[in-house]
Amino acid sequence: MRACEIESELRNRLIKNDFIRAWYRDVEADYTANPFTPAELESAGAKYRSRYEKGQDRHKAYGTTLIAAAITQEYWFGIHIGDGRLTALYGDGSFDQPVPWDDRCFLNRTASICDDDAAERARVYVSLHTERAPPVAVFLCSDGVDDNYPIWQNEQHLFKIYRIIALTFAEDGFDSTCGQLKDLAASFAANGKGDDTSIAGFIDMDAAARAAAVWREQIAAEEKAERPSQAGPDKPSETAGTKSAEKPKSRRRPGLMKKP
C-alpha cells in the first residue's frame, strides 16, 4: 500500500468518520449534561450568544486542537488540526516536524476541530518503513509547551527538550519518566505562558537505549560549544606541566525539570 493510499484512508475513515463524528457526539452529550450557563452565554459575545440560544453551532464553543500519531509494522503517521507541535526523533540523532504547518495558526488565531472544513484542512503525514527508518520516539504537545520558546528557534528548542525526555526514558525507565513528565507539564502550566499544557507520544524503548549514546554525545558537544573559553588576554591558556584549578565539569544528564 502506498503512502498516498494510506493518507486517503486516514482522511476518509479515521479523521472524518471516527475522530470528528465521535467528537460531535461527545459535544452533544456534554451539552445535554451541562447546558451553557448565563455567565457562559454572556462571555460568548453577541454573535455566538444568539446562535447558542437558538441551539445553533454549539460545537463552536468546544473548539480544540487535534494531534494524533501511531506506528504500525509497516508505517507510521501523524494527524494534526490546529496548533501545537508533533516532533519525531530518529536513531541517528536527527529530528523533524514532518506534518505540514497550517498558516492559519498564528498568534491567537488557530484552526480547530470545530471548523466546518476541519476534515478537509487536516494535515496528514505518512512514512513507510521501507522508505525511511521509523522514529525512535514521537512527541505531541499543545501550544502551552511550544509557546514557551522563541518562534524563530522553536523546533530546535523542542528537539532539545524531547531529546532529554527520550534519554530519560532510556536511562531512568518508563514508569519513572512518566512521573517526571507529569511534573514537567505541571511546571510549564505554572511557570509558562498559561495555556493548555499537554505532552503525549510513543517511544521504542529498545531503540531509545541504542540511541542514548548519540544523544549524550550531542549534548556534550553542545555544552562544550557553549562553554566560554578559559583563555583570554589576561589569562594564558594552560600548557603542559601546569595545573588547572578549574573543577571538572559534571557529566550528569540534565533532569526533566531543567529546561534545555
C-alpha positions in Angstrom: 0.0 0.0 0.0 1.4 3.4 -1.0 1.7 6.4 1.3 -0.9 8.3 -0.6 -3.4 5.5 -0.4 -2.9 5.3 3.4 -3.4 9.1 3.7 -6.6 8.9 1.8 -7.9 6.1 4.1 -6.9 8.1 7.1 -8.8 11.2 5.9 -12.0 9.4 4.8 -12.3 6.8 7.6 -10.3 7.8 10.7 -10.5 11.6 10.7 -13.9 12.2 9.2 -15.8 9.1 10.3 -14.1 8.3 13.6 -12.5 11.4 15.2 -14.8 14.2 14.1 -18.1 12.3 14.4 -17.1 11.0 17.8 -16.1 14.5 18.9 -19.6 15.8 17.8 -21.3 13.1 19.8 -19.2 13.9 22.8 -20.0 17.6 22.4 -23.8 17.0 22.3 -23.6 14.6 25.3 -21.6 17.2 27.3 -24.0 20.0 26.4 -27.0 17.8 27.4 -25.4 17.1 30.8 -24.0 20.7 31.2 -26.0 23.3 29.3 -24.5 26.8 28.9 -24.9 28.9 32.0 -26.0 32.6 31.7 -22.4 33.6 32.6 -21.0 31.4 29.8 -23.5 32.8 27.3 -22.7 36.3 28.3 -19.0 35.7 27.7 -19.6 34.3 24.3 -20.3 37.6 22.6 -23.4 38.8 20.8 -22.7 36.8 17.6 -22.4 33.4 19.1 -24.7 34.0 22.1 -27.6 34.5 19.7 -26.8 31.3 17.9 -26.3 29.3 21.1 -29.6 30.4 22.4 -31.3 29.1 19.2 -29.5 25.8 19.6 -27.1 26.5 16.6 -23.4 26.0 16.3 -23.0 24.8 19.9 -19.9 22.8 18.9 -18.1 26.1 18.2 -17.8 26.6 22.0 -15.8 23.3 22.3 -13.1 24.2 19.8 -9.9 22.2 20.3 -6.7 21.1 18.7 -6.3 17.5 17.5 -2.9 15.9 17.3 -2.5 12.2 16.8 0.2 9.7 15.9 0.5 6.0 15.6 3.0 3.4 14.4 2.4 0.0 12.7 4.7 -2.7 11.5 4.8 -1.1 8.0 4.4 2.6 8.5 3.7 5.4 11.0 1.5 8.5 10.6 0.7 11.8 12.2 -2.5 13.9 12.0 -2.9 17.5 13.0 -5.7 20.0 13.2 -4.9 23.3 15.0 -1.8 24.5 16.8 0.7 22.6 19.0 3.6 20.6 17.5 4.5 17.0 16.5 8.2 16.2 16.7 9.9 13.0 15.7 13.3 11.8 16.9 15.4 9.3 15.0 18.2 6.9 16.0 20.9 8.8 14.2 20.3 11.9 16.3 18.2 13.8 13.8 14.7 15.1 14.3 11.9 16.7 12.3 8.4 18.0 12.4 7.1 16.3 9.4 3.4 17.2 9.5 2.9 20.3 7.3 2.2 23.5 9.2 -1.2 25.4 8.9 -0.6 29.1 8.1 -4.0 29.8 9.8 -2.3 29.1 13.1 -0.6 32.4 14.1 -0.5 34.1 17.4 -4.1 33.8 18.9 -5.7 32.6 15.7 -5.8 28.9 15.0 -7.6 26.2 13.1 -9.8 23.8 15.2 -11.7 20.6 15.1 -14.9 22.7 15.4 -14.3 24.3 12.0 -16.7 23.3 9.3 -13.9 22.3 7.0 -11.8 20.5 9.7 -11.7 17.2 7.9 -10.6 18.7 4.6 -8.0 21.0 6.2 -6.5 18.3 8.4 -2.7 17.9 7.8 -1.6 14.3 7.5 1.9 12.7 7.2 2.6 9.1 6.4 6.0 7.4 6.3 6.7 3.9 5.1 9.4 2.0 7.0 10.7 0.7 3.7 11.4 4.3 2.6 12.8 5.6 5.9 13.6 4.0 9.2 10.8 4.7 11.8 11.5 7.2 14.5 12.7 6.2 18.0 10.1 8.5 19.5 7.3 10.8 18.5 6.2 13.6 20.9 3.0 15.7 20.6 2.5 18.9 22.6 -0.1 21.6 22.9 0.9 25.2 22.4 1.2 25.6 26.2 4.5 23.9 25.7 5.9 25.2 22.4 4.8 28.8 23.0 7.4 29.0 25.8 10.2 29.1 23.2 11.1 31.8 20.6 9.3 31.3 17.4 12.4 31.6 15.3 14.1 28.7 17.2 11.1 26.8 18.2 11.9 23.5 16.5 15.4 23.3 17.9 14.3 24.1 21.5 11.6 21.4 21.3 14.1 18.9 19.9 16.4 19.5 22.9 13.7 19.0 25.5 12.3 15.9 23.7 15.8 14.5 23.4 16.2 14.9 27.2 12.8 13.2 27.7 13.8 10.3 25.4 17.2 10.0 27.1 15.5 9.9 30.5 13.2 7.1 29.2 16.3 5.2 28.2 18.2 5.7 31.4 15.5 6.0 34.2 12.9 3.6 32.8 9.4 4.0 31.6 7.4 4.4 34.8 9.9 6.8 36.4 10.0 9.0 33.4 6.2 9.2 33.1 6.1 10.5 36.6 8.8 13.1 35.8 6.7 14.1 32.7 3.7 14.9 34.9 6.0 17.2 37.0 7.4 18.8 33.8 3.9 19.5 32.4 2.8 21.0 35.7 5.9 23.2 35.7 5.1 24.5 32.2 1.5 25.2 33.3 2.5 27.1 36.4 5.5 29.0 35.1 4.9 29.2 31.3 2.5 31.0 29.1 -0.5 29.8 31.0 -2.1 28.0 28.0 -3.2 24.3 27.9 -0.2 22.2 28.7 -0.2 18.6 27.4 2.5 16.2 26.3 1.9 12.8 24.7 3.6 10.4 22.3 5.2 7.0 21.8 8.7 5.7 22.2 10.5 2.5 21.2 12.4 1.7 24.5 14.9 -0.7 22.8 15.7 1.9 20.1 16.0 4.6 22.7 18.6 2.6 24.6 20.6 2.3 21.4 20.3 6.0 20.5 21.2 7.1 24.0 24.9 7.3 23.2 24.3 9.5 20.2 22.1 11.9 22.3 24.7 12.1 25.1 27.4 12.9 22.5 25.2 15.7 21.1 24.6 17.2 24.5 28.3 17.1 25.4 29.2 18.8 22.1 26.6 21.5 22.6 27.7 22.1 26.2 31.3 22.4 25.0 30.4 24.8 22.2 28.5 27.0 24.7 31.3 27.0 27.3 33.3 30.2 27.3 37.0 29.8 26.5 39.3 29.8 29.6 42.0 31.6 27.7 41.9 35.4 27.3 44.2 38.4 27.0 44.9 38.4 30.8 44.7 34.6 31.3 47.0 32.5 29.1 45.8 29.0 28.1 47.0 26.1 30.2 50.2 24.5 29.0 51.9 21.1 29.7 53.2 20.9 33.2 50.8 23.5 34.7 47.8 22.6 36.8 44.3 23.9 36.3 42.3 25.0 39.4 39.0 24.5 37.5 36.8 21.8 38.8 35.9 19.1 36.3 32.5 19.5 34.7 29.8 17.2 35.8 28.8 14.7 33.2 25.4 14.0 34.8 22.5 14.1 32.4 20.2 17.1 33.0 16.9 16.1 34.6 13.5 16.8 33.0 12.9 19.7 35.3 15.8 21.6 33.9 14.8 23.3 30.6 17.5 22.9 27.9 
